[in-house]
């Protein structure tokens, strides 16, 4: 598996984790929050595995990679949340997407 494939899988799983973080904040039903929490944890673990494959977290990623990863994660999250809103989901705050993505990227030691 190549570096580009690892980056794509990092983006996909990180976006899924962020999507579920935002959905978790938007819902008040405990059983659904638990489902979202499990999705967050599972996607985070997988994303972290790919982050480690790209390069060790002690070394910074190239700036071009960082910007590309951030842009793609933000776009995927917004696209999926807009789809959910179209399906009738309520209380989703699209204005906070970049905030959630930045936080996740810092925790993942991408930023």
N, C-alpha and C positions, 0 to 999 in steps of 0.2 A: 504494500500500500504506500502510495507516494505522499509527499508533503501536502500537495494541493488537496488530495482526498481527505487527509487528516484535518486540514483547515475547514473544508466543507462540512465535515461531520461535527467539528467543534461548533461551527456557526449554527448548524441545524439543532443540535442539542441545547446549546446555550439559549437560542431563540425560544425553544420549547419551554425551557425552565422559566424564562422571563414572562412568557405568555401566561403560564400558570400562576406565577407570582401575582401578576396583575389581576387575573381572574379570581384568585383567592381573596384579594382585597375588595373585589366588587360584589361578592356574594356573602350572604349571612347564614346560609344553611350549613350546619356543622358537617353533615355527611358528605356534602360536595366539597367543602373546604379540605376534608381529609383526603379525598381523591386528588384534589389539586396539589396538596402537600406531597403526596407520594409521587406524583408526576414531576414536581420540582426536584425532589431528592434524586430520583432515578436519572432524569435528564442531566442534572448537575454532575453526578458521578461519571456519566459517560462523557460529558463535555470535558471534565477535568482529565480523564484518561487521554483524550485526544490532545488536550493542551500540553500534557507531559510529553506526548510523542512528537509534537512540533519542535519544541526545544525545552530544555529544563527551565523551570520557573525562576531559577537564579539568574538566567540570562534574559535580557529584554528581546522582544520580538522586533523585527524591523518596523520602522514607522509606517511604511507603505502597507505592511500586513495589518498593523493595528487599525489604521484608518479603514481599510477594506473590510476587515472583520466587523468593526463597529457599524459601518454603513449597511452591510448586509444583514446584520442582526436586527438593527432598527427597522429596516424595510420589511423583513419577514414578520417581525412582531406586529408592526402596524397593519400589514396586510391581513394577517390572521385575525387580529382584533376587530378590524373593520368587517370581516366576514362574519364574525360572531355577533357584532352589533346588528348587521343585516338580518341575522337569524333570530333577533329578538333579545339578545343578552342586554342587560341594563347595568348602569353604574360603572361602565368601563371608561377610564380616564386616559385618552390618547395623549394628552398633554404631558403625561409623566413617563412616557415610554423611554425617552432618552435618559432620564434620571435612573430608571430601573436598569437599563442597559449599561450605563456608566458604572453603576454600583457593582453589577455582576462582573463586568470586565476588570474592575479593580480587584475584586475578590479572587478572580481567576488568574490574576497577575498578568493580564494582557495589557492593561493601561498602566 
